[in-house]
Amino acid sequence: MTEVKMENVTKRFGDKLVLDNININIADKELVVFVGPSGCGKSTAMRCVAGLEEITSGKVYIGDKVVNIMPSKDRDIAFIFQNYALYPHMTVYDNLAFGLRARKSIVDVDDPKAKPRKFRPDEIDEKVKVAARILKIEDLLKRKPTELSGGQQQRVAMGRAIVRQPKVFLMDEPLSNLDAKLRSHMRTELKRLQIDLGVTTIYVTHDQAEAMTLGDRIACMHEGIFQQIGTPEEVYDKPVNKFVAGFIGSPSMNFIEGKLDGSDFVTPVFSLNLPESMVTSILKNATDVNNIILGIRPEDIEDREFALNPSVENIVAVKVMVRENYGSDIFLSVLVDSIEFNARVNTATTASVDQRMDLVFDMSRVHIFDGKTEKNLTI
Amino acid sequence: MDRNKIQASILDFIYIKRRLMLFLAFIAALVIPISSTRLDNLRQLTDQSVMKWVVALNSFYVNQFRTFTTLITTGVDSTIVFFQNMLDFYSQLIQFNLEIISEVGYFLTGLYIIIPLLIILFVIYFIVNYVNRSNFFKLFSPKKLIIILLFIPLTVDYLWIGTIVAIFLACYWYIDNLQQEKSENTRLSYVELISWKKTIIFVTLIFIFLISLTSHFSDDVYSITSFTNIDPNLLMIGIISALVPIAVIWVIFSSQISDRTVLDVIKIKYKEKMNIKQVVYFIFLLIFGIPLLDTLVLQSSSSGITFFLLNLPWIMGYMIHNPLDFSGELITLIKDSFDIIVNAARQISNGMIPIRPSDISILGAIQPAFWITLLLFIIFLLLYVVYLIMYELSMDSLTDWKIGLRRHSNFLKVAVLFFVLFVFVYVFDPQNYNRLFGDSYEMQTDSFASFLSLGILLTFIGVSLAAIAWGIIQVRQGRSRSIIASSILINGTAVAIAIIMVVPFIWMIKNSIQTNAQNSVDFAQQGLIPDPFTTRNYAQIFGLVPAPYETLEYQVVTWLFNSIVTALFVTGFLVIFSAMAGYCLAKRNFIGRKLLFTLIIAIQMVPPYVQVIPLYLELNRLGFVGSLLGVIFPFLIQPFSIFLCAEFMRGIPDDYLDAARVDGYSEFEIFRKIVLPLSIPVISVMVIINIIGNWNAFMWPLLLLDQSEFAPLLRTLPLGIYHINAELQEQAGVILALATVIVLPIFVILFLAQDYIKKGVSVEGLKG
């Protein structure tokens, strides 16, 4: 049972505030992804859990212990680095065994009187072999890291983490050095491995796709604050603010500035009719109804010919600027006067560049954000 | 159990208990060379020295006992007086006589009030924590009781009682331990339980018991202080007062490198180390361990560390009162002990054994047999490696004997180390030179100098023609004419320069094996191959044949030794210091890092010749002039090396260090296991540059070593050749032989380290 908890954690580098009073509870065996743009403090947050950075104030718990000043070696964690940090002067075997050779730990778990001791060479050998078998790198053990491919190095780095059987895995963008195809493959393996081993895991990435596919929960971070913590569905369907809405999802959400006029969302060039429930919550929550932002994902905009419920109130006439064919979808970048946005439409569309066409907005999937606070007004 | 099984288990035993085997083998190797005469000697020694040694122990305890009793009685007396006064105080206080407070003073009043409270608190604390759980009594396991019992009997009369009880306890503990482990680890074979550590402890204990027992009958005092001429007190002052600043530095250092406050570090370390168990052990160690060390190592009868400990307040006062004087004493101590060590090593290198066998000591008895022991042990190690490999091959855990050789390379390393030690000592024994060189001999052949000259000319023409022909072929195959021409030109020039560079060395080696008559002939007339040739020059510099002039002092072995000592000491420490400093400057954050780094760069700007006079004056005041230490000491830290290391280590990714930190390695282990191996390119450059630089150093040795009365003994090789050069005008062969001897090690180093030098040059090119 290992829960990780951060309580009012603040971290400063000199005058610079990197983590601003963040709170998160990570349950046992859960995989939580810290996601955010670079420089948002997600790596720092994880390094604080690892003990590689000391926090300025607040408390970090691993299990039920406060680990604020505990050295990282005593926290029983394993850290996977972006560049794997495999020691080039050691063989793969030695790299795997490195963590085991260091510490004294209670090896004989069954014996209540057992004293901490170092692993014997034969025990180390056994553990390394087991880890190598799990990761299918048994035949690489005698090689040096420089003789391995990127994927193999990644596996060795994983092996170095699992061989110690730690309470918590901390992974700092472990897949970002791999090419796209290998990355998705390793992503699947990593997820399966985490489920098999049942180890609490924190995973840091700037890639929202990785976050969506891997995480049991996603902690979306910006400017040193967790903007939203929730399951991938929650974060995708109910983003709490404009940042989360814009960051999660690819291509990102379209934002159109406008104002509320009756039950219509009005821009200088077109207006859209909002559902009744949305209008009431906007009126209730908005600081200024004349300054609101409509957010809609490209997949919720469809060509009129293929739309399910076209009506006068949710149709916008646009001019196509760019047409990108992805095979499964067609992405259109379109322009209405000065407002530009993206749409994902059916592949059968006849739209071509510079042509005029009508697009249908799925108004039930629309989000409205406050223009000032950028908070989501519709949830 | 059938016979095969027993056989197999014995083979297993030999394979598994490697360190035990080594230990036993070493004991055996120590014992085997003892012939009957040596046995007699040894018996005599056990009659004399061990007993004397032991008596020292005894008289030490007697003295210690006396001191302690005096201390305790006076302590008890004053405590009783104190408490009587306290009772008076309270009785007066109960009678509301408040004037008593001003009578005894506010300080004592405070004490009188606080002390009873403290005592009550302590009793409660003790009862709550230890009596209930009886942890306190569990501290005394049989092993610890043995040690305590062994040292508690303070006088001769009671020592043997304690010893006998201790022997019983030790046997009990050893057997009990084995049985316990056997019952705990049933799956392990019985032989695996006989741990080498325990056996060593057991054997050592028995050894000490025997000494203690015999001590009962002995009566004289033996001291090694007369031999080393070091006052043990001074030595202890040095060690212990060095510990304090080291501890302070260590705490600050570890706080800096772990980005924690000093207080946090102390807190963490306190939690790690300071449970009641450790404290009790520490106190026992202090009380019983130090006198033991004192007696066994220093063999000073009644003073030593305990004396020092008792005088600690006075020493502190001395330190504060007159730090200059104190540090002067310390430096003298360092210098003296270094000189003693160097002298002893120098004697060994000259084939002499510094401790005379007539010395009444165990060491003296073993010394004559030591070299035989060494050889036997080397042979054992080699055989054992063969056995291990054969065993593994037969158990199918090994496919190739080469892998086995690598796996057991530790044994081989030890063997090689011992062998080098043996060869060094054996070869440098002057008596063996005659066997190596023999009398100088001469080989008579006809002169073919003219043929050789022709040969050189023809070779030159031939090579040139071949180069042209190669060029023409290349051009016909379609390569660019200008590229081929320039490559021939460049390579040709390089070869020509190389030949010009190498010829003086060849000339040096050639003339060093010619007679003086040959050397006095004009260079062009001599021919390329020395004819006849002689090794007399070498024999002469090593003192194997009498020198032509009696005034000459050839001490080449000593000089060689001095050169090796200076070069190795400076390089070794320099590399260690620079790597450590570089690591901190590159990878750790601490206050003043940038300033420090700037200073280090700034120091490089100071030309070395500016430093000569101040440094000389400084060293003179420290008393290092006329000591090898003067040549070593100032060069242990060099800004350029630190700078080089720091710049290189900055390139090592931080993630490596973080990963190891998470894995549980301490900061020093990270440095040793990760940073150091990754910095081998830059370290090898430093090693090579510094070895060469110090080997060839001339100015400082000339300034510091040549003036003293022991100058001939202190010279390094370059100084030596300088003097021989001055004294021996017409003996060119001898001088060149010496020059060859000087250059040879550098050649060997360069030859072995070619790759590293190439790498290093590129490192320097990139960073410096």
Interface residues (C-beta under 8 A of the other chain):
Chain A: R47 A50 G51 L52 E54 I69 P71 S72 K73 D74 I77 A78 F79 F81 Q82 N83 A85 Y87 P88 H89 F98 G99 A102 R103 D111 R160 R164
Chain B: E184 S258 D259 R260 D264 K267 I268 P653 D655 Y656 D658 A659 A660 R661 V662 D663 G664 Y665 E669 I674 P677 L678 I680
